[in-house]
Amino acid sequence: MASLNKVQIIGNLGKDPEISYTPSGMAVARFSVATTDTWTDKATGQKKEKTEWHKIVVFQKMAENCGKFLTKGSPVYIEGKLQTSSYEKDGITRYNTDILASVIQFLGQKPSGQSQGTQQGYKPPVNNNPNTGGFGGSYPGDGFMPPPDDDIPF
């Protein structure tokens, strides 16, 4: 039987990314992203909303880029897979579910004073997909991909 473990979210960072390094020197970024659903309550007609918080883990060059370009409140698209881990604290087994990001696209405006070398106001996506060498396939070395085509019919 086939299986699929894929997550796609668009949301805003809850705080600045925390960057750390493994003993082998690999960068690891951790941050949280909020997604909010809104709806109208049929019984009362009032607008309602619910916010979900997602823990994101990013590795290597993409982690370093997140540390450079993302800050609290930054809008971001994330694609990855779910991973659950467990640990014991005070005799109780606890569980964490993280999104291991393989693609991150920065959706906000570039911070003032930073040069990006692409269209004004566009933050290029960072692709750390191991199936494409970690750099989006045809753009080796720089960690970025070109802006998306604006001719999308939706």
N, C-alpha and C positions, 0 to 999 in steps of 0.2 A: 504494500500500500504506500502511495506517495504521501509526503507531508510537506508543509510549508510553514516557516517561521519568519514572517515579515511584518514590520510595523512601519507606518508612515504617519507622521504628525506634523502639524504646523502650530506653533505657539510662541510664547515669549519666555525668555530666561527669567528665573526667579531670583538669581544672584549671579555674580561674576563666576566664570569657570575657575575651579581649583585645579592647578597643574601640579603633578608630582612625577617622579621618575622611578622606574623599577631599578633593582640593583644592576641590571644590564644596561641601563641608560635610556630605556624607552620611555617617551613622554606619555602620560595618562592624564586626560582632562575629565573632570566630573562636574556636572551641573544639573540643575533641574529645569524643566520646561513645563509651563502651565498651558493647558488647552481648556477652553470654556465652551460649553454647549448652552444655547439659549432657546427658549420655547415660550409659548403662551399657554398658560393653564386654561384648559377648556371650561372648567367649572367656574373660575373667578374672572377670567379674561386678563389676569395679571401676567406681566413678563416675569419669567423665572430664569435662573441660570445656575449652572453647576460647573465648578472648576476641578479638573483632575490634574494632579502633579505627577510628572514622569521623571525618573532618574535616568540620566544619560551618561554613558561612559564612552570615551573616544581615545584612540591610541595613535601613536607615532606623529608624523608631520601634521596630520589633521588636528591632533590635540594641541600642538603648538600654535597652529593657526587660530583655533578657537580661543586660546589664551590671548592672542594678539588682537583679534577683531570683535569678539563678543563681550558684551557687558550686560548687567542686569537690565531687563526690559527689552533686549534685542529680539526682534522677530526672526524666526528660523524655521526652516523645513528640515526634518530629520527622517532618514530612512535607515532601518537596521533590523535587528532581531532581538527577541526577548531572551533573557537569561536569568534564571532564578538561582540564588545561592542561599545557604543556610548557615547559621552559627548558633552557638549556645551561650546564653547569658543568664546568670542567676538560676541555672537549672532548667531554663525554658528555651526550647528551640525556636528561633526566630528566622524569618525568611525575608529576603530582599529580591525584588524583581527590577532589573535594569534593562534599558535599551542599549545594546551595543551598536553604536552608529557606524554605518558603512558609507553613508552619503550625508553631507550637511551642506545646505545652501543658505547663506546669509541673506535675509530678505530686506533688511533695513538700509537706510542711507549710510554712506561711509562717514566715519567720524571726521570732523573738520581737521584739516592739517595732514591728513593721510592721503598719499597718492596710491592709486590702484592700477592705472594703466588700462582701464577698460571704460565702458560707457559711464558717464556721470551718474552717480547715485546707485550704481549696480554693484552689489557685493558678489563676487564670483563664488560658485559652489566649490566645496572641497570634497573630493572623492577619495576615500581610503579603502575602496573595495579591493580585497586581496585578489579577486579574479581579474582585475584590470591593472595589476602592478601597483595599485595604491594611488594612481594619479589620473583616473578617468580614461585610461587607455591611450588616446592619441596625443596627450600632452605630458609626456614624461618629464619629471624633474621639478616642475613648478607647483604641483598640487592643485592647480586651478583648471577650470574648464571655461569655454567661451560663454557669453550670454545666450540665453535661450532664444529661439526663433519667436518673433512676435506675431507670426501668422497663424497661431493656433486658433481654430474656429470656435472656441468656447470661452 
